[in-house]
Amino acid sequence: MSWALLGVGVVAAAAVFNAYIPARLRWLIVPGFFAAWLTIELALHLLIGGAALVTWLALAGGLSDWRGGLGLGLCVVAGGGLVGLYLRSRGGAAALTEFYREAGIEAVGEVPRFPRSHIAIPWLTFHRRDVEVRRGVPFCEVAGQTLCLDVYSPRAPGRRRPAIVQVHGGAWFLGFKEYQGIPLLTHLARHGWVGFNVDYRLSPKATFPAHLIDVKRAIAWVREHADEYGVDPDFIVVTGGSAGGHLAALVGLTAGDPEYQPGFEAADTSVRAAVVFYGVLDLKNRKYRGLLERVVLKVRYAEHPELFLRASPIDRVHAGAPPFLVIHGSRDTLCAVEDARRFVAALRGVSHAPVRYLEMKGAEHAFDIFASVRTVPVIEAVERFLAAQHRDYLASMAASTAASVVESTVADAVANAGTNAVAAETAAAFAAGSAQAPAT
């Protein structure tokens, strides 16, 4: 048992150390990310579960020699580190407060709130009884492959609801729509939204911009089937994380671009807002270049830099972009937080629409996969941001309708006034003619 206790202590200490100081060696980056991600977002669970395991090992004789004592010491140190990670996760309140202040929206939202029970039992995130899910709905067939989407909607029927298209991540060559974006989609469905979690062709078989074209096909499909799913075709937003964040950002920045709509150039692929979670926003960054050259774009940056520029959201910013919300973790080991900051600054410099930024202190990549003390308030903030965009849209529609009614009323009044004037003139002429006529 002393060896077991020592092993638990070594693993716990290594996991916590990696969460604070991520691995930098190339071959350790991906496994280091997974270890850090789970350690950070499940810090409280690991602390409670680890304490129970260490107590059991100690009572079973694990402290019979120096190995057990060393293991216990490492577990105590790791436990202190887990407490620090948990407190840091809760420390995002300051960033959220600043976000609400800057966006001019209320921090206290409407009911229903995100279920806090899902923080204690994270797998409940994927089993929501209050949300209807239809899986595997085909939306297009391209290159011999049928692409599908999953629909998340309120159980009660409705019409002209706001819609959101979710794009999964996975470095453009893997990923599963069934396990990404679920906290946001289910929370929005409880607030009356309809969500569409979409497939797209993956590399290395697919070459960019095939991925982007497929997402735009999905948006066009949602508009075509708006009545069937109770969606307002004039209010669709897009979101995604990591590679999906890259694609979501490009969707927001390239509406109607015929280069990315072959065969459906006339389709409306515009969106009312884009929410980008820890996206890849500058493809010129050396961090991604090897993967992009070999697997995604399949050209060398030195030979075709223009292709990397056209595929980089930071190089596609323009004044007509829709409202953006960019969310990134300060400790993201896979996608550079510096790129997110530069993208926001570049977009704010030209866009006429709001550009919001929410940087979560200590957060790793993919922190929103399941409910946690960090994920839940972020998801609620996104819902309130999008609800504000929807309210503005409804207000503008109401104002436009009122203006049309006034214009129509004025036009009718003018027409009626003209008709009355003609009638009066005719009557006067008839009366005058009658007076001059000879008596019979």
QUIGI-V160137 format. One line per field, one symbol per residue. ss: DSSP state (2 for helix, 1 for strand, 0 for the rest). psi: psi as a letter, one per 40 degrees, with the letter a starting at -180 (. if undefined). burial: + if it has 16 or more other C-alpha atoms within 10 Angstrom, else -. A space follows every 50 residues. Layout:
ss->???
psi->???
burial->???
This chain:
ss->02222222222222222222000002222222222222222022222222 22222222222200022222222222222222222222220022222222 22200000000000002222022222000011111111111100111111 11110000001111111000000000222002222222220001111100 00000000022222222222222200000011111111111022222222 22200002220000000000001111100000000222222222220000 00002222220022200000001111111000000022222222222200 00001111110000000000000022222222222222222222222222 2222222222222222222222222222222222220000
psi->ddddddddddddddddddddgihehdeedddddddddddddfdddddddd dddddddddeeefeaddddddddddddddddddddddddeeedddddddd ddefihdhaiiiihhededdgdeddegheehhhhifhheihhfehhhiih hhiidhiiifiiihhhhiaffeeaihdeeiedddddddddeeihihhiii iiiedihhfdddddddddddddddfdddefiheeghiiiiibdddddddd ddefhehddefhefdeiheiieihhhhfihegeehddedddddddcdfih dddgddddddehddeeiideiihihhhiiefhedhhdddddddddddded ieiihihhhhhehiifeedihidddddddddddddddddddddddddddd dddddddddddddddddddddddddddddddddddeiii.
burial->++++++++++-++-++++++-++--------++-+++++++++++++--+ ---+--++---++---++++++++++-++-++-+++-++-+++-++--++ --+----------+---++--+-+++----+++--+--++------++++ ++++-----++++++++++-+++-+-++-+++++++++++++++++++++ ++++-++++++++++++++++++--+--++++++++++++++++++++++ ++++++---++-----++++++++++++++++++---++--+--++++-- +-----+++-++++++++--+++++++++++++++++-+++-++-+++-- +---++++++++++++++++++++++++++++++++++++---------- ----------------------------------------
